[in-house]
């Protein structure tokens, strides 16, 4: 039997998942810029990562992978 997930998503936050064994790690950031920078970092060090997008309370929006600018 699968264990019920006790994780609740925060509204208007940007989420991404680091695929790791044995469990995936879901992370969030308040701003898109911060989320894109962190996503880019994990991607640059070779982690398997999945962009989820912005959680609006019912579903994910802005699900396209952001581009990271080096500013």
Secondary structure, DSSP 8 states (H G I E B T S, - for coil): ----------TTEEEEEEE-SSS-EEEEESSHHHHHHHHHHHHHTT-EEEEEEEE-SSSEE--S-------
